[in-house]
Amino acid sequence: MNSSKSENPRIPDQFPIISVIIPYHNNLKEAEEIVQVLFRQSYPEDRVEIICIDNGYDKWGTNSEILRKKCVNLEEKNYINSPYSARNRGIEAATGDILVFIDANSYPAENWLLNGVRYLLDNNADLIAGAVDFDYDGKITSAKITDALTSIQMKKSVEERGVAYTANLFVRPEVFKKAGLFEEGVRSGGDVRWTSKAVNLGFKIGYAEDAIVYKIARNATELYRKRIRTGKGYFFTWKEEEPRTIWFYNFFRSLKPPSYSTIKTISSDRYKSEFDNKLPGIWFHLYATAIVEQAAFVYQYLSYVLSSRRDIDRRKKMEERKNRRATE
């Protein structure tokens, strides 16, 4: 890393310490690769703390020379396969002035940390989301294009909804002190619900266009697995929304096929003319994944309603309202 400050006048003489938090699960090789990329950042190496959390509790990190030498290595033992619980363990161990989140199946641009920190300081923000773009890993397929067009619309999420994703997120530690940690045990949607909570508490969120992270676009199998996960995860977000749509509304809406003309406008900055010859395949995956995602939501809804969890949550909410009234 280059520690020269002359080219970066808006960064203070004492660079903030950055804690980069990376959960991984069955992808140790990707975790090793991103750690090596992080040590080629244009941010002073001695001001970066890298925390890797084994999200499957396989103790793989201890068998990796790169992770053992370069990182703080942790394990998530209680909520296996929950990236948000893994991130919580990283937050608890972090010593940085700014906490930064990125996924193991990603890689950042050279000035990612520098530009993210600069935006945070210049705008006096509490949390900022950086741009996410997609890498097709040498082979462009209809499924990968569909993933890139529909996943992680960070700018739109920040500006229109006031939420962001942990695929590329910079946060001041004091936000976690007030807003609490991510939900334990969840697989999807925890970042959207947590950032929404932080913003509602009065913390300032922003979007840094030039703090860029690249994600590897998913193949068909990975894409459908993701949509099942996000569909189930969206149920917990929907449950907290006020007002919210009727639970089956989005499922029936998903049965209406998309038009070809809308495909290019889903994410106009990511769509390229070279994708035109793959439009039928993109249309199919776009339609099928929408149905799969909403079917997963319906499954999660019915599982919740038919279990005792619904009554437990209702009693918990009543108790919370009672406590709030008592303190008002």
Legacy VTK file of the C-alpha trace (Angstrom):
# vtk DataFile Version 3.0
C-alpha trace
ASCII
DATASET POLYDATA
POINTS 328 float
0.000 0.000 0.000
1.113 3.516 -0.763
1.295 5.735 2.334
1.940 9.000 0.481
-0.404 11.764 1.665
0.547 14.510 -0.793
-1.967 13.328 -3.398
-4.812 13.103 -0.873
-5.115 16.499 0.835
-8.605 15.814 2.212
-7.412 12.871 4.318
-6.015 14.048 7.690
-2.339 13.627 8.539
-3.248 10.725 10.787
-5.139 8.262 8.609
-8.111 6.666 10.418
-7.637 3.018 11.316
-9.871 0.854 9.140
-11.285 -2.501 10.219
-12.283 -4.511 7.131
-14.735 -7.271 8.095
-15.030 -10.297 5.776
-17.247 -13.322 6.501
-16.650 -16.448 4.436
-18.336 -19.834 4.141
-16.950 -22.718 2.101
-14.955 -20.251 -0.001
-11.587 -20.014 1.700
-9.825 -19.500 -1.633
-11.901 -16.383 -2.337
-11.179 -15.109 1.174
-7.449 -15.550 0.561
-7.684 -13.766 -2.784
-9.516 -10.737 -1.405
-7.028 -10.413 1.465
-4.157 -10.281 -1.045
-6.011 -7.626 -3.072
-6.599 -5.558 0.065
-2.854 -5.287 0.593
-2.579 -3.595 -2.793
-4.872 -0.732 -1.750
-3.715 2.892 -1.949
-4.303 3.201 1.794
-1.504 2.880 4.371
-1.040 -0.781 5.190
-0.332 -0.103 8.849
-3.729 1.609 9.224
-5.752 -1.398 8.008
-6.983 -4.240 10.201
-8.466 -7.205 8.323
-10.870 -9.453 10.215
-11.933 -12.739 8.592
-14.732 -14.772 10.125
-15.293 -18.448 9.288
-19.054 -18.608 8.821
-19.137 -22.402 8.759
-16.919 -23.086 11.779
-14.631 -25.364 9.797
-11.501 -23.747 11.249
-10.185 -23.345 7.711
-8.688 -19.957 8.444
-6.188 -21.486 10.838
-4.981 -23.690 7.973
-4.416 -20.745 5.658
-0.971 -19.179 5.819
-2.232 -15.945 4.233
-5.112 -15.495 6.674
-3.038 -16.603 9.638
-0.314 -14.032 8.946
-2.363 -11.142 7.617
-5.693 -11.230 9.474
-7.502 -11.473 12.748
-9.215 -14.866 12.375
-12.524 -15.575 14.099
-15.183 -18.301 14.023
-18.958 -18.095 14.265
-19.921 -21.056 16.441
-23.545 -20.439 17.391
-25.237 -19.375 14.145
-23.598 -21.433 11.437
-24.179 -20.158 7.907
-25.397 -16.720 9.057
-23.205 -14.008 7.512
-24.744 -11.374 9.809
-23.795 -13.274 12.952
-20.310 -13.665 11.476
-20.148 -9.919 10.859
-21.258 -9.317 14.443
-18.261 -11.275 15.718
-16.067 -9.056 13.534
-17.704 -5.891 14.881
-17.125 -7.045 18.454
-13.423 -7.610 17.754
-12.791 -4.528 15.584
-10.513 -1.751 16.856
-10.817 0.623 13.890
-12.102 4.185 13.687
-14.213 3.077 10.706
-15.682 -0.391 10.124
-15.856 -1.555 6.513
-17.830 -4.506 5.162
-17.198 -6.488 1.993
-18.060 -10.030 0.847
-15.420 -12.678 0.220
-16.644 -13.267 -3.352
-15.678 -9.708 -4.301
-12.642 -7.551 -4.928
-12.230 -3.793 -4.478
-10.837 -1.153 -6.815
-7.377 0.115 -5.861
-8.655 3.339 -4.270
-11.684 1.759 -2.612
-10.713 2.401 1.002
-9.218 5.802 0.281
-12.271 7.054 -1.596
-14.707 5.601 0.934
-12.945 7.212 3.892
-12.621 10.511 2.027
-16.364 10.600 1.302
-17.216 9.730 4.915
-15.020 12.537 6.263
-15.869 15.153 3.633
-19.612 14.692 4.095
-19.560 14.130 7.845
-21.583 10.968 7.248
-22.131 8.163 9.734
-22.379 5.369 7.188
-21.786 5.322 3.465
-22.374 2.757 0.761
-19.986 2.393 -2.141
-20.738 1.405 -5.726
-21.026 -2.269 -6.677
-20.287 -3.482 -10.191
-20.131 -7.016 -11.597
-17.364 -9.164 -13.044
-18.481 -11.957 -15.407
-15.358 -13.986 -14.666
-14.481 -14.583 -18.299
-17.837 -15.993 -19.436
-20.967 -13.943 -20.032
-24.181 -15.983 -19.605
-27.836 -15.046 -19.386
-27.954 -16.010 -15.700
-24.915 -13.862 -14.865
-26.384 -10.891 -16.734
-29.661 -11.339 -14.850
-27.773 -11.364 -11.553
-25.877 -8.207 -12.474
-28.987 -6.352 -13.636
-31.094 -7.164 -10.571
-28.653 -7.338 -7.650
-27.421 -4.644 -5.264
-28.686 -1.415 -6.788
-26.751 0.535 -4.172
-27.264 4.108 -5.372
-31.007 3.614 -5.820
-31.305 1.898 -2.427
-29.535 4.731 -0.612
-31.178 7.638 -2.393
-34.738 6.289 -2.623
-35.053 4.053 0.447
-32.273 5.132 2.802
-30.877 1.598 3.068
-27.660 -0.118 1.988
-25.976 -3.512 1.713
-22.918 -4.956 3.431
-21.441 -5.778 0.025
-19.750 -2.357 0.290
-20.448 -0.412 3.466
-18.438 2.000 5.656
-19.751 2.606 9.200
-18.603 4.603 12.221
-18.471 2.369 15.346
-20.784 4.657 17.303
-23.637 3.721 14.967
-23.468 0.137 16.209
-23.302 1.340 19.803
-26.669 3.047 19.406
-28.390 0.880 16.770
-27.057 -2.431 18.062
-25.615 -5.274 16.007
-27.131 -7.063 13.001
-29.859 -9.614 13.675
-28.347 -12.886 14.814
-28.955 -16.041 12.835
-30.463 -14.547 9.663
-29.265 -15.419 6.177
-30.543 -12.462 4.144
-31.858 -8.921 4.498
-30.191 -8.131 7.806
-28.197 -5.257 6.298
-31.274 -3.573 4.810
-33.169 -3.753 8.103
-30.162 -2.575 10.130
-29.307 0.405 7.904
-32.981 1.414 7.873
-32.951 1.331 11.674
-29.761 3.406 11.826
-31.175 6.061 9.488
-34.422 6.184 11.476
-32.336 6.841 14.590
-30.972 9.957 12.896
-27.657 8.751 11.484
-26.594 10.209 8.134
-26.173 7.851 5.179
-24.491 8.646 1.854
-23.408 7.055 -1.420
-19.803 7.128 -2.687
-19.736 6.547 -6.444
-15.956 6.151 -6.619
-15.569 3.668 -3.733
-16.029 0.659 -6.001
-16.299 -3.054 -5.248
-16.625 -5.711 -7.947
-18.683 -8.850 -7.326
-18.420 -12.063 -9.313
-21.730 -12.533 -11.144
-23.557 -15.724 -10.147
-24.188 -18.663 -12.463
-27.704 -20.111 -12.786
-27.462 -22.463 -9.789
-26.073 -19.761 -7.510
-28.620 -17.234 -8.799
-31.634 -19.376 -7.920
-30.202 -20.303 -4.530
-29.736 -16.612 -3.828
-33.328 -15.785 -4.787
-34.644 -18.463 -2.447
-32.527 -16.965 0.328
-33.572 -13.368 -0.394
-37.227 -14.343 -0.693
-37.164 -15.894 2.761
-35.169 -12.961 4.104
-37.574 -10.388 2.684
-40.361 -11.871 4.827
-38.671 -10.499 7.960
-38.296 -7.076 6.337
-41.934 -7.119 5.181
-43.048 -8.077 8.697
-41.621 -4.800 10.049
-43.017 -2.547 7.305
-45.837 -0.141 8.112
-48.007 -0.087 6.096
-47.309 -3.297 4.212
-48.852 -5.019 1.217
-51.074 -8.095 1.522
-48.732 -11.049 1.993
-49.620 -12.801 -1.297
-49.756 -9.627 -3.433
-46.189 -9.768 -4.746
-46.457 -13.467 -5.544
-49.417 -12.956 -7.874
-47.764 -9.889 -9.364
-44.671 -11.974 -10.139
-46.787 -14.271 -12.335
-47.094 -11.498 -14.917
-44.233 -11.945 -17.413
-41.893 -8.959 -17.902
-41.764 -7.266 -21.275
-38.592 -7.339 -23.357
-38.525 -3.551 -23.379
-38.132 -3.343 -19.602
-35.033 -5.550 -19.417
-32.660 -2.882 -20.679
-34.042 -0.325 -18.230
-33.716 -2.388 -15.042
-30.161 -1.168 -14.664
-29.292 0.950 -17.676
-25.736 1.611 -16.495
-24.999 -2.140 -16.358
-26.747 -3.204 -19.538
-24.485 -3.429 -22.604
-25.424 -3.725 -26.268
-23.491 -7.003 -26.467
-26.186 -8.544 -24.247
-28.861 -8.116 -26.944
-28.349 -11.604 -28.384
-29.026 -13.100 -24.934
-32.326 -11.317 -24.345
-34.477 -14.521 -24.464
-32.337 -16.161 -21.795
-32.290 -13.014 -19.650
-36.085 -12.779 -19.963
-36.480 -16.391 -18.825
-34.228 -16.027 -15.774
-35.772 -12.690 -14.871
-39.253 -14.199 -14.923
-38.363 -17.505 -13.248
-36.279 -15.981 -10.456
-39.039 -13.498 -9.610
-41.499 -16.369 -9.141
-38.973 -18.434 -7.169
-38.199 -15.493 -4.878
-41.855 -14.792 -4.147
-42.602 -18.494 -3.644
-39.802 -18.556 -1.054
-41.409 -15.557 0.651
-44.781 -17.348 0.766
-43.104 -20.467 2.163
-41.447 -18.400 4.922
-44.730 -16.636 5.679
-46.648 -19.899 6.042
-43.864 -21.421 8.129
-44.059 -18.444 10.465
-47.863 -18.385 10.702
-48.170 -22.123 11.289
-45.496 -22.196 13.982
-45.532 -20.847 17.542
-43.143 -18.068 16.502
-45.998 -15.756 15.535
-47.520 -15.750 19.033
-44.103 -15.336 20.642
-43.346 -12.289 18.471
-46.796 -10.802 19.119
-46.346 -11.057 22.893
-42.865 -9.587 22.596
-44.182 -6.572 20.654
-46.957 -6.007 23.180
-44.398 -6.007 25.977
-42.194 -3.540 24.061
-45.149 -1.168 23.546
-46.008 -1.429 27.220
-42.425 -0.563 28.208
-42.341 2.405 25.806
-45.556 3.838 27.228
-44.189 3.460 30.748
-41.119 5.539 29.885
-42.930 8.268 27.928
LINES 1 329
328 0 1 2 3 4 5 6 7 8 9 10 11 12 13 14 15 16 17 18 19 20 21 22 23 24 25 26 27 28 29 30 31 32 33 34 35 36 37 38 39 40 41 42 43 44 45 46 47 48 49 50 51 52 53 54 55 56 57 58 59 60 61 62 63 64 65 66 67 68 69 70 71 72 73 74 75 76 77 78 79 80 81 82 83 84 85 86 87 88 89 90 91 92 93 94 95 96 97 98 99 100 101 102 103 104 105 106 107 108 109 110 111 112 113 114 115 116 117 118 119 120 121 122 123 124 125 126 127 128 129 130 131 132 133 134 135 136 137 138 139 140 141 142 143 144 145 146 147 148 149 150 151 152 153 154 155 156 157 158 159 160 161 162 163 164 165 166 167 168 169 170 171 172 173 174 175 176 177 178 179 180 181 182 183 184 185 186 187 188 189 190 191 192 193 194 195 196 197 198 199 200 201 202 203 204 205 206 207 208 209 210 211 212 213 214 215 216 217 218 219 220 221 222 223 224 225 226 227 228 229 230 231 232 233 234 235 236 237 238 239 240 241 242 243 244 245 246 247 248 249 250 251 252 253 254 255 256 257 258 259 260 261 262 263 264 265 266 267 268 269 270 271 272 273 274 275 276 277 278 279 280 281 282 283 284 285 286 287 288 289 290 291 292 293 294 295 296 297 298 299 300 301 302 303 304 305 306 307 308 309 310 311 312 313 314 315 316 317 318 319 320 321 322 323 324 325 326 327
